[in-house]
Amino acid sequence: MPGTPPARYVYLGPEGTFAEQALRTLPMARKARLEPAPSVPEALDAVRTGEADAALVPLENSVGGAEGVTLDEIANGAPLIITREVVLPVNFVLAARKRIAVETISTVAAHPNAARQCRGWLRDHAPGATVVEVLSNGAAAVAAASGAYDAAICAPIGAQRNKLAVLAEDIADHKDSMTRFALVGRPGPPPPPTGEDITSLAVYISADRVGALLTVLTELAVRGVNLTRIESRPTGERLGRYVFFLDCTGHVAEVRMGEALQGLHRVCADVRFLGSYPRAVSPSEPRSARAHHAPPGTSDADFADSAAWLARLRDGTL
């Protein structure tokens, strides 16, 4: 009998992007079919329709900030869930079809985030170059290889795949730049807690009123849930209406996180659960800094003890 077909994972393509490089670091990708998608929306749509089992897409960069397209796509349409994250050091190169003097370059293809991260270097070394924004770092490499542009800002793997000459290496203005990627799949049970987890949410505030965001944050704070990231995006309905993306330390299986989600559900117009998944950590990060320890009174045992105490109050056995 035929065996089970390999999983199919898509990533922001074309081949040779940082997304492909990040996907290849995951153990589950080693035996899977890896295929590029032209854009983030198309990658995520492939998951929604069942054409792919998961998609690896960028979430944010330490210099360029959030990937707005990714956030918009996972906040709208059929639900999707983040199951893993990958944090990848970003090393940009300037590459061209053949070796040319950098100062003679007139057009450079680049993803918007790449262009922002290399703005200073380009100003100093190729002041006459015009940057043309493309969908991905891989697309920039392909465009340079086709001759559409004089050069490209891309990943080293992109230059190699497209047989480009590397004119300059490590051209980012910030040498310690990192990009965070998410492996996104269809809804299902989240991976079990590891003690080093993140829960991601998209929260819609019910009304534009004084203290509305504070009410949301209070639901987390009073239960000892640490907020590590907050990002707002317009909903597209009208000016002034936003959805807030939250990253919190903890897992939906933990009582404090569960109670926080219940609280948010009560006070918000809508809460979209985007997943609980292991936090990506650097091997050099001290073990003591990785796990998030619940504040006193917010562990699962503390919640169980307080629930038992309330039950005794109610039935008169205290």
Secondary structure, DSSP 8 states (H G I E B T S, - for coil): -------EEEEESSTTSHHHHHHTTSGGGTTSEEEEESSHHHHHHHHHTTS-SEEEEEEEETTTEE-HHHHHHHHSSS--EEEEEEEEE---EEEESS---GGG--EEEE-HHHHHHTHHHHHHH-TT-EEEE-S-HHHHHHHHHHTSSSEEEE-HHHHHHTT-EEEEE---SSTT-EEEEEEEE-S-------SSEEEEEEEEESS--TTHHHHHHHHHHTTT--EEEEEEEE-SSSTT-EEEEEEEES-TTSHHHHHHHHHHHHHEEEEEEEEEEE----TTS-GGGTS----TT-SHHHHHHHHHHHHHHHHT--
